[in-house]
Amino acid sequence: MAVGKPSGNHAPPRTWRYILIGASELTRFIDYAYGTDSTRYDGGNMDDPVDNNKPPTFWQMLHSVMAAAFGVQSGKNRARDFTHGKPSHFVILGIVFTAVFALTLFAIVKLVLHLAGI
């Protein structure tokens, strides 16, 4: 048996592993870079929340809705949303995000069809 090859058909295709790993790493990077998981770098431990009892900001809620829509929501953000966020805000933001996403896809398809002359 060659070194590095999975035995049997138990391992997912290599492409899917990279996509899944990349999505979770991207979410972690966004959380770190923009402080959307309410853990901003303050010179101390990165895991210590700065504002633990405050409700999520608009940008944190938007990040949570987008991450949930693409299936990459972190457990920490989900726990924050359920403990400090209002469900109505997430429902409204989710509906707006879905509408904007659908209209964007519609506009892209219309543009491509127009440019193709169909």
Stockholm file with secondary structure:
# STOCKHOLM 1.0

chainA/1-118         MAVGKPSGNHAPPRTWRYILIGASELTRFIDYAYGTDSTRYDGGNMDDPVDNNKPPTFWQMLHSVMAAAFGVQSGKNRARDFTHGKPSHFVILGIVFTAVFALTLFAIVKLVLHLAGI
#=GR chainA/1-118 SS CCTTCCSTTCSCCHHHHHHHHHHHHHHHHHHHHHCTTSCCCCSSCTTSCSSSSSCCCHHHHHHHHHHHHHTCCCHHHHHHHHHHSCHHHHHHHHHHHHHHHHHHHHHHHHHHHHHHTC
#=GC SS_cons         CCTTCCSTTCSCCHHHHHHHHHHHHHHHHHHHHHCTTSCCCCSSCTTSCSSSSSCCCHHHHHHHHHHHHHTCCCHHHHHHHHHHSCHHHHHHHHHHHHHHHHHHHHHHHHHHHHHHTC
//
